[in-house]
Amino acid sequence: MVEPFITPKDAALALLNSEQRLTRKAGSFLGQTAVDGTPLTPAQAEWLATMLARAGFPPLADGGQA
């Protein structure tokens, strides 16, 4: 079983370092998530979860609320 990402920062960095095509908006969001420790809103956590699923990556632990 693949371990989930513990923090949104880890997930964002993995997506930024992957070969995934990202829009400017998605890249900006992921960059901000990587450097800002503010908890994600439910909508942001859902967007990050969607990007992770589309990339074939594991989900966020605790739905991104950790």
PyMOL Python script that loads the backbone (N, CA, C, O; Angstrom):
from pymol import cmd

cmd.read_pdbstr("""\
ATOM      1  N   MET A   1       0.842  -1.186   0.000  1.00  0.00           N
ATOM      2  CA  MET A   1       0.000   0.000   0.000  1.00  0.00           C
ATOM      3  C   MET A   1       0.888   1.251   0.000  1.00  0.00           C
ATOM      4  O   MET A   1       1.915   1.300   0.678  1.00  0.00           O
ATOM      5  N   VAL A   2       0.480   2.236  -0.757  1.00  0.00           N
ATOM      6  CA  VAL A   2       1.219   3.488  -0.838  1.00  0.00           C
ATOM      7  C   VAL A   2       0.787   4.383   0.318  1.00  0.00           C
ATOM      8  O   VAL A   2      -0.401   4.551   0.592  1.00  0.00           O
ATOM      9  N   GLU A   3       1.779   4.946   0.981  1.00  0.00           N
ATOM     10  CA  GLU A   3       1.501   5.824   2.118  1.00  0.00           C
ATOM     11  C   GLU A   3       0.963   7.169   1.639  1.00  0.00           C
ATOM     12  O   GLU A   3       1.443   7.705   0.640  1.00  0.00           O
ATOM     13  N   PRO A   4      -0.031   7.722   2.342  1.00  0.00           N
ATOM     14  CA  PRO A   4      -0.549   9.046   1.963  1.00  0.00           C
ATOM     15  C   PRO A   4       0.451  10.136   2.320  1.00  0.00           C
ATOM     16  O   PRO A   4       1.343   9.938   3.145  1.00  0.00           O
ATOM     17  N   PHE A   5       0.285  11.282   1.686  1.00  0.00           N
ATOM     18  CA  PHE A   5       1.106  12.441   2.034  1.00  0.00           C
ATOM     19  C   PHE A   5       0.671  12.942   3.403  1.00  0.00           C
ATOM     20  O   PHE A   5      -0.524  13.045   3.679  1.00  0.00           O
ATOM     21  N   ILE A   6       1.629  13.249   4.252  1.00  0.00           N
ATOM     22  CA  ILE A   6       1.324  13.708   5.606  1.00  0.00           C
ATOM     23  C   ILE A   6       0.889  15.172   5.613  1.00  0.00           C
ATOM     24  O   ILE A   6      -0.033  15.547   6.337  1.00  0.00           O
ATOM     25  N   THR A   7       1.548  15.985   4.815  1.00  0.00           N
ATOM     26  CA  THR A   7       1.220  17.415   4.802  1.00  0.00           C
ATOM     27  C   THR A   7       0.882  17.877   3.387  1.00  0.00           C
ATOM     28  O   THR A   7       1.352  17.298   2.408  1.00  0.00           O
ATOM     29  N   PRO A   8       0.076  18.906   3.289  1.00  0.00           N
ATOM     30  CA  PRO A   8      -0.181  19.494   1.975  1.00  0.00           C
ATOM     31  C   PRO A   8       1.105  19.962   1.302  1.00  0.00           C
ATOM     32  O   PRO A   8       1.224  19.889   0.079  1.00  0.00           O
ATOM     33  N   LYS A   9       2.068  20.440   2.085  1.00  0.00           N
ATOM     34  CA  LYS A   9       3.349  20.888   1.529  1.00  0.00           C
ATOM     35  C   LYS A   9       4.036  19.748   0.788  1.00  0.00           C
ATOM     36  O   LYS A   9       4.515  19.933  -0.331  1.00  0.00           O
ATOM     37  N   ASP A  10       4.088  18.569   1.406  1.00  0.00           N
ATOM     38  CA  ASP A  10       4.719  17.414   0.760  1.00  0.00           C
ATOM     39  C   ASP A  10       4.014  17.053  -0.545  1.00  0.00           C
ATOM     40  O   ASP A  10       4.659  16.744  -1.547  1.00  0.00           O
ATOM     41  N   ALA A  11       2.699  17.096  -0.517  1.00  0.00           N
ATOM     42  CA  ALA A  11       1.923  16.776  -1.718  1.00  0.00           C
ATOM     43  C   ALA A  11       2.158  17.810  -2.811  1.00  0.00           C
ATOM     44  O   ALA A  11       2.330  17.460  -3.979  1.00  0.00           O
ATOM     45  N   ALA A  12       2.164  19.074  -2.434  1.00  0.00           N
ATOM     46  CA  ALA A  12       2.373  20.146  -3.412  1.00  0.00           C
ATOM     47  C   ALA A  12       3.755  20.038  -4.044  1.00  0.00           C
ATOM     48  O   ALA A  12       3.893  20.188  -5.258  1.00  0.00           O
ATOM     49  N   LEU A  13       4.767  19.780  -3.241  1.00  0.00           N
ATOM     50  CA  LEU A  13       6.123  19.652  -3.777  1.00  0.00           C
ATOM     51  C   LEU A  13       6.240  18.459  -4.715  1.00  0.00           C
ATOM     52  O   LEU A  13       6.922  18.532  -5.737  1.00  0.00           O
ATOM     53  N   ALA A  14       5.579  17.370  -4.371  1.00  0.00           N
ATOM     54  CA  ALA A  14       5.608  16.196  -5.243  1.00  0.00           C
ATOM     55  C   ALA A  14       4.980  16.511  -6.595  1.00  0.00           C
ATOM     56  O   ALA A  14       5.506  16.109  -7.633  1.00  0.00           O
ATOM     57  N   LEU A  15       3.869  17.219  -6.590  1.00  0.00           N
ATOM     58  CA  LEU A  15       3.225  17.588  -7.847  1.00  0.00           C
ATOM     59  C   LEU A  15       4.076  18.564  -8.652  1.00  0.00           C
ATOM     60  O   LEU A  15       4.185  18.438  -9.871  1.00  0.00           O
ATOM     61  N   LEU A  16       4.673  19.527  -7.978  1.00  0.00           N
ATOM     62  CA  LEU A  16       5.515  20.494  -8.683  1.00  0.00           C
ATOM     63  C   LEU A  16       6.744  19.825  -9.299  1.00  0.00           C
ATOM     64  O   LEU A  16       7.211  20.243 -10.359  1.00  0.00           O
ATOM     65  N   ASN A  17       7.265  18.796  -8.646  1.00  0.00           N
ATOM     66  CA  ASN A  17       8.457  18.104  -9.131  1.00  0.00           C
ATOM     67  C   ASN A  17       8.148  16.976 -10.098  1.00  0.00           C
ATOM     68  O   ASN A  17       9.062  16.330 -10.611  1.00  0.00           O
ATOM     69  N   SER A  18       6.884  16.736 -10.348  1.00  0.00           N
ATOM     70  CA  SER A  18       6.488  15.659 -11.253  1.00  0.00           C
ATOM     71  C   SER A  18       6.470  16.168 -12.690  1.00  0.00           C
ATOM     72  O   SER A  18       6.711  17.345 -12.958  1.00  0.00           O
ATOM     73  N   GLU A  19       6.182  15.266 -13.587  1.00  0.00           N
ATOM     74  CA  GLU A  19       6.086  15.608 -15.007  1.00  0.00           C
ATOM     75  C   GLU A  19       4.668  16.030 -15.404  1.00  0.00           C
ATOM     76  O   GLU A  19       4.359  16.123 -16.592  1.00  0.00           O
ATOM     77  N   GLN A  20       3.817  16.283 -14.424  1.00  0.00           N
ATOM     78  CA  GLN A  20       2.431  16.663 -14.693  1.00  0.00           C
ATOM     79  C   GLN A  20       2.368  18.039 -15.327  1.00  0.00           C
ATOM     80  O   GLN A  20       3.106  18.951 -14.954  1.00  0.00           O
ATOM     81  N   ARG A  21       1.472  18.169 -16.293  1.00  0.00           N
ATOM     82  CA  ARG A  21       1.221  19.489 -16.885  1.00  0.00           C
ATOM     83  C   ARG A  21       0.306  20.250 -15.936  1.00  0.00           C
ATOM     84  O   ARG A  21      -0.760  19.765 -15.555  1.00  0.00           O
ATOM     85  N   LEU A  22       0.730  21.424 -15.570  1.00  0.00           N
ATOM     86  CA  LEU A  22      -0.026  22.242 -14.631  1.00  0.00           C
ATOM     87  C   LEU A  22      -0.372  23.575 -15.278  1.00  0.00           C
ATOM     88  O   LEU A  22       0.412  24.135 -16.045  1.00  0.00           O
ATOM     89  N   THR A  23      -1.546  24.063 -14.957  1.00  0.00           N
ATOM     90  CA  THR A  23      -1.898  25.406 -15.393  1.00  0.00           C
ATOM     91  C   THR A  23      -1.141  26.406 -14.519  1.00  0.00           C
ATOM     92  O   THR A  23      -0.612  26.054 -13.465  1.00  0.00           O
ATOM     93  N   ARG A  24      -1.101  27.628 -14.965  1.00  0.00           N
ATOM     94  CA  ARG A  24      -0.464  28.679 -14.179  1.00  0.00           C
ATOM     95  C   ARG A  24      -1.152  28.807 -12.815  1.00  0.00           C
ATOM     96  O   ARG A  24      -0.492  28.980 -11.791  1.00  0.00           O
ATOM     97  N   LYS A  25      -2.465  28.722 -12.817  1.00  0.00           N
ATOM     98  CA  LYS A  25      -3.226  28.835 -11.575  1.00  0.00           C
ATOM     99  C   LYS A  25      -2.889  27.689 -10.625  1.00  0.00           C
ATOM    100  O   LYS A  25      -2.693  27.906  -9.430  1.00  0.00           O
ATOM    101  N   ALA A  26      -2.821  26.466 -11.160  1.00  0.00           N
ATOM    102  CA  ALA A  26      -2.492  25.303 -10.334  1.00  0.00           C
ATOM    103  C   ALA A  26      -1.068  25.409  -9.805  1.00  0.00           C
ATOM    104  O   ALA A  26      -0.815  25.116  -8.636  1.00  0.00           O
ATOM    105  N   GLY A  27      -0.139  25.827 -10.657  1.00  0.00           N
ATOM    106  CA  GLY A  27       1.242  25.986 -10.218  1.00  0.00           C
ATOM    107  C   GLY A  27       1.386  27.034  -9.132  1.00  0.00           C
ATOM    108  O   GLY A  27       2.149  26.857  -8.183  1.00  0.00           O
ATOM    109  N   SER A  28       0.654  28.117  -9.275  1.00  0.00           N
ATOM    110  CA  SER A  28       0.677  29.170  -8.263  1.00  0.00           C
ATOM    111  C   SER A  28       0.123  28.653  -6.935  1.00  0.00           C
ATOM    112  O   SER A  28       0.696  28.900  -5.874  1.00  0.00           O
ATOM    113  N   PHE A  29      -0.986  27.941  -7.006  1.00  0.00           N
ATOM    114  CA  PHE A  29      -1.593  27.369  -5.802  1.00  0.00           C
ATOM    115  C   PHE A  29      -0.634  26.394  -5.127  1.00  0.00           C
ATOM    116  O   PHE A  29      -0.457  26.434  -3.909  1.00  0.00           O
ATOM    117  N   LEU A  30      -0.014  25.515  -5.922  1.00  0.00           N
ATOM    118  CA  LEU A  30       0.903  24.529  -5.351  1.00  0.00           C
ATOM    119  C   LEU A  30       2.133  25.210  -4.753  1.00  0.00           C
ATOM    120  O   LEU A  30       2.613  24.799  -3.697  1.00  0.00           O
ATOM    121  N   GLY A  31       2.643  26.238  -5.411  1.00  0.00           N
ATOM    122  CA  GLY A  31       3.783  26.977  -4.875  1.00  0.00           C
ATOM    123  C   GLY A  31       3.454  27.637  -3.550  1.00  0.00           C
ATOM    124  O   GLY A  31       4.244  27.589  -2.608  1.00  0.00           O
ATOM    125  N   GLN A  32       2.291  28.249  -3.484  1.00  0.00           N
ATOM    126  CA  GLN A  32       1.870  28.889  -2.235  1.00  0.00           C
ATOM    127  C   GLN A  32       1.671  27.847  -1.140  1.00  0.00           C
ATOM    128  O   GLN A  32       2.033  28.075   0.014  1.00  0.00           O
ATOM    129  N   THR A  33       1.094  26.704  -1.505  1.00  0.00           N
ATOM    130  CA  THR A  33       0.880  25.630  -0.532  1.00  0.00           C
ATOM    131  C   THR A  33       2.212  25.116   0.002  1.00  0.00           C
ATOM    132  O   THR A  33       2.321  24.766   1.177  1.00  0.00           O
ATOM    133  N   ALA A  34       3.225  25.070  -0.862  1.00  0.00           N
ATOM    134  CA  ALA A  34       4.535  24.569  -0.457  1.00  0.00           C
ATOM    135  C   ALA A  34       5.243  25.492   0.525  1.00  0.00           C
ATOM    136  O   ALA A  34       6.041  25.020   1.335  1.00  0.00           O
ATOM    137  N   VAL A  35       4.977  26.793   0.477  1.00  0.00           N
ATOM    138  CA  VAL A  35       5.712  27.727   1.333  1.00  0.00           C
ATOM    139  C   VAL A  35       4.887  28.308   2.478  1.00  0.00           C
ATOM    140  O   VAL A  35       5.456  28.884   3.405  1.00  0.00           O
ATOM    141  N   ASP A  36       3.583  28.175   2.440  1.00  0.00           N
ATOM    142  CA  ASP A  36       2.711  28.761   3.461  1.00  0.00           C
ATOM    143  C   ASP A  36       2.083  27.647   4.294  1.00  0.00           C
ATOM    144  O   ASP A  36       1.389  26.783   3.758  1.00  0.00           O
ATOM    145  N   GLY A  37       2.323  27.669   5.581  1.00  0.00           N
ATOM    146  CA  GLY A  37       1.821  26.627   6.463  1.00  0.00           C
ATOM    147  C   GLY A  37       0.378  26.799   6.902  1.00  0.00           C
ATOM    148  O   GLY A  37      -0.106  26.037   7.739  1.00  0.00           O
ATOM    149  N   THR A  38      -0.317  27.788   6.353  1.00  0.00           N
ATOM    150  CA  THR A  38      -1.714  28.007   6.722  1.00  0.00           C
ATOM    151  C   THR A  38      -2.544  26.789   6.326  1.00  0.00           C
ATOM    152  O   THR A  38      -2.389  26.280   5.216  1.00  0.00           O
ATOM    153  N   PRO A  39      -3.424  26.310   7.210  1.00  0.00           N
ATOM    154  CA  PRO A  39      -4.249  25.152   6.847  1.00  0.00           C
ATOM    155  C   PRO A  39      -5.080  25.434   5.595  1.00  0.00           C
ATOM    156  O   PRO A  39      -5.504  26.563   5.350  1.00  0.00           O
ATOM    157  N   LEU A  40      -5.299  24.387   4.817  1.00  0.00           N
ATOM    158  CA  LEU A  40      -6.102  24.520   3.599  1.00  0.00           C
ATOM    159  C   LEU A  40      -7.572  24.665   3.942  1.00  0.00           C
ATOM    160  O   LEU A  40      -8.049  24.094   4.923  1.00  0.00           O
ATOM    161  N   THR A  41      -8.283  25.425   3.138  1.00  0.00           N
ATOM    162  CA  THR A  41      -9.735  25.465   3.260  1.00  0.00           C
ATOM    163  C   THR A  41     -10.269  24.151   2.694  1.00  0.00           C
ATOM    164  O   THR A  41      -9.537  23.447   1.998  1.00  0.00           O
ATOM    165  N   PRO A  42     -11.514  23.806   2.971  1.00  0.00           N
ATOM    166  CA  PRO A  42     -12.069  22.583   2.382  1.00  0.00           C
ATOM    167  C   PRO A  42     -11.991  22.578   0.852  1.00  0.00           C
ATOM    168  O   PRO A  42     -11.709  21.538   0.256  1.00  0.00           O
ATOM    169  N   ALA A  43     -12.234  23.714   0.216  1.00  0.00           N
ATOM    170  CA  ALA A  43     -12.170  23.783  -1.246  1.00  0.00           C
ATOM    171  C   ALA A  43     -10.733  23.567  -1.736  1.00  0.00           C
ATOM    172  O   ALA A  43     -10.517  22.885  -2.737  1.00  0.00           O
ATOM    173  N   GLN A  44      -9.762  24.141  -1.039  1.00  0.00           N
ATOM    174  CA  GLN A  44      -8.364  23.956  -1.430  1.00  0.00           C
ATOM    175  C   GLN A  44      -7.936  22.503  -1.245  1.00  0.00           C
ATOM    176  O   GLN A  44      -7.244  21.946  -2.097  1.00  0.00           O
ATOM    177  N   ALA A  45      -8.344  21.891  -0.142  1.00  0.00           N
ATOM    178  CA  ALA A  45      -8.007  20.492   0.108  1.00  0.00           C
ATOM    179  C   ALA A  45      -8.611  19.594  -0.974  1.00  0.00           C
ATOM    180  O   ALA A  45      -7.981  18.630  -1.410  1.00  0.00           O
ATOM    181  N   GLU A  46      -9.818  19.912  -1.400  1.00  0.00           N
ATOM    182  CA  GLU A  46     -10.468  19.133  -2.459  1.00  0.00           C
ATOM    183  C   GLU A  46      -9.723  19.295  -3.781  1.00  0.00           C
ATOM    184  O   GLU A  46      -9.527  18.317  -4.503  1.00  0.00           O
ATOM    185  N   TRP A  47      -9.312  20.500  -4.101  1.00  0.00           N
ATOM    186  CA  TRP A  47      -8.580  20.749  -5.350  1.00  0.00           C
ATOM    187  C   TRP A  47      -7.244  19.994  -5.336  1.00  0.00           C
ATOM    188  O   TRP A  47      -6.866  19.368  -6.326  1.00  0.00           O
ATOM    189  N   LEU A  48      -6.539  20.060  -4.211  1.00  0.00           N
ATOM    190  CA  LEU A  48      -5.267  19.350  -4.103  1.00  0.00           C
ATOM    191  C   LEU A  48      -5.492  17.844  -4.224  1.00  0.00           C
ATOM    192  O   LEU A  48      -4.721  17.155  -4.892  1.00  0.00           O
ATOM    193  N   ALA A  49      -6.532  17.334  -3.588  1.00  0.00           N
ATOM    194  CA  ALA A  49      -6.852  15.904  -3.678  1.00  0.00           C
ATOM    195  C   ALA A  49      -7.150  15.506  -5.121  1.00  0.00           C
ATOM    196  O   ALA A  49      -6.742  14.432  -5.564  1.00  0.00           O
ATOM    197  N   THR A  50      -7.850  16.353  -5.847  1.00  0.00           N
ATOM    198  CA  THR A  50      -8.165  16.074  -7.253  1.00  0.00           C
ATOM    199  C   THR A  50      -6.889  16.034  -8.088  1.00  0.00           C
ATOM    200  O   THR A  50      -6.720  15.147  -8.925  1.00  0.00           O
ATOM    201  N   MET A  51      -5.993  16.990  -7.866  1.00  0.00           N
ATOM    202  CA  MET A  51      -4.734  17.004  -8.617  1.00  0.00           C
ATOM    203  C   MET A  51      -3.898  15.766  -8.308  1.00  0.00           C
ATOM    204  O   MET A  51      -3.283  15.190  -9.205  1.00  0.00           O
ATOM    205  N   LEU A  52      -3.876  15.356  -7.040  1.00  0.00           N
ATOM    206  CA  LEU A  52      -3.123  14.159  -6.664  1.00  0.00           C
ATOM    207  C   LEU A  52      -3.703  12.918  -7.334  1.00  0.00           C
ATOM    208  O   LEU A  52      -2.961  12.084  -7.853  1.00  0.00           O
ATOM    209  N   ALA A  53      -5.023  12.799  -7.323  1.00  0.00           N
ATOM    210  CA  ALA A  53      -5.671  11.633  -7.932  1.00  0.00           C
ATOM    211  C   ALA A  53      -5.410  11.583  -9.433  1.00  0.00           C
ATOM    212  O   ALA A  53      -5.126  10.515  -9.977  1.00  0.00           O
ATOM    213  N   ARG A  54      -5.504  12.712 -10.098  1.00  0.00           N
ATOM    214  CA  ARG A  54      -5.259  12.753 -11.547  1.00  0.00           C
ATOM    215  C   ARG A  54      -3.823  12.386 -11.893  1.00  0.00           C
ATOM    216  O   ARG A  54      -3.558  11.824 -12.956  1.00  0.00           O
ATOM    217  N   ALA A  55      -2.900  12.704 -10.997  1.00  0.00           N
ATOM    218  CA  ALA A  55      -1.490  12.397 -11.225  1.00  0.00           C
ATOM    219  C   ALA A  55      -1.138  10.972 -10.823  1.00  0.00           C
ATOM    220  O   ALA A  55      -0.025  10.509 -11.073  1.00  0.00           O
ATOM    221  N   GLY A  56      -2.089  10.275 -10.200  1.00  0.00           N
ATOM    222  CA  GLY A  56      -1.831   8.908  -9.755  1.00  0.00           C
ATOM    223  C   GLY A  56      -1.035   8.843  -8.467  1.00  0.00           C
ATOM    224  O   GLY A  56      -0.407   7.826  -8.173  1.00  0.00           O
ATOM    225  N   PHE A  57      -1.057   9.924  -7.695  1.00  0.00           N
ATOM    226  CA  PHE A  57      -0.335   9.983  -6.435  1.00  0.00           C
ATOM    227  C   PHE A  57      -1.257   9.559  -5.286  1.00  0.00           C
ATOM    228  O   PHE A  57      -2.479   9.563  -5.433  1.00  0.00           O
ATOM    229  N   PRO A  58      -0.662   9.193  -4.137  1.00  0.00           N
ATOM    230  CA  PRO A  58      -1.493   8.858  -2.982  1.00  0.00           C
ATOM    231  C   PRO A  58      -2.230  10.093  -2.468  1.00  0.00           C
ATOM    232  O   PRO A  58      -1.844  11.220  -2.779  1.00  0.00           O
ATOM    233  N   PRO A  59      -3.276   9.889  -1.694  1.00  0.00           N
ATOM    234  CA  PRO A  59      -4.046  11.023  -1.173  1.00  0.00           C
ATOM    235  C   PRO A  59      -3.336  11.704  -0.001  1.00  0.00           C
ATOM    236  O   PRO A  59      -2.272  11.270   0.439  1.00  0.00           O
ATOM    237  N   LEU A  60      -3.938  12.756   0.479  1.00  0.00           N
ATOM    238  CA  LEU A  60      -3.473  13.420   1.696  1.00  0.00           C
ATOM    239  C   LEU A  60      -3.989  12.656   2.903  1.00  0.00           C
ATOM    240  O   LEU A  60      -5.125  12.183   2.907  1.00  0.00           O
ATOM    241  N   ALA A  61      -3.155  12.537   3.924  1.00  0.00           N
ATOM    242  CA  ALA A  61      -3.606  11.969   5.184  1.00  0.00           C
ATOM    243  C   ALA A  61      -4.607  12.937   5.790  1.00  0.00           C
ATOM    244  O   ALA A  61      -4.435  14.152   5.687  1.00  0.00           O
ATOM    245  N   ASP A  62      -5.629  12.426   6.408  1.00  0.00           N
ATOM    246  CA  ASP A  62      -6.653  13.255   7.073  1.00  0.00           C
ATOM    247  C   ASP A  62      -7.323  14.230   6.124  1.00  0.00           C
ATOM    248  O   ASP A  62      -7.841  15.255   6.567  1.00  0.00           O
ATOM    249  N   GLY A  63      -7.329  13.942   4.839  1.00  0.00           N
ATOM    250  CA  GLY A  63      -7.997  14.807   3.879  1.00  0.00           C
ATOM    251  C   GLY A  63      -7.380  16.186   3.753  1.00  0.00           C
ATOM    252  O   GLY A  63      -8.034  17.115   3.277  1.00  0.00           O
ATOM    253  N   GLY A  64      -6.123  16.336   4.175  1.00  0.00           N
ATOM    254  CA  GLY A  64      -5.455  17.621   4.058  1.00  0.00           C
ATOM    255  C   GLY A  64      -5.647  18.522   5.243  1.00  0.00           C
ATOM    256  O   GLY A  64      -5.189  19.665   5.224  1.00  0.00           O
ATOM    257  N   GLN A  65      -6.307  18.050   6.272  1.00  0.00           N
ATOM    258  CA  GLN A  65      -6.579  18.892   7.435  1.00  0.00           C
ATOM    259  C   GLN A  65      -5.550  18.690   8.540  1.00  0.00           C
ATOM    260  O   GLN A  65      -5.725  19.205   9.644  1.00  0.00           O
ATOM    261  N   ALA A  66      -4.481  17.947   8.261  1.00  0.00           N
ATOM    262  CA  ALA A  66      -3.446  17.700   9.261  1.00  0.00           C
ATOM    263  C   ALA A  66      -2.565  18.912   9.444  1.00  0.00           C
ATOM    264  O   ALA A  66      -1.636  18.884  10.251  1.00  0.00           O
TER     265      ALA A  66
END
""", "prot")
cmd.dss("prot")
cmd.show_as("cartoon", "prot")
cmd.util.cbc("prot")
cmd.orient("prot")
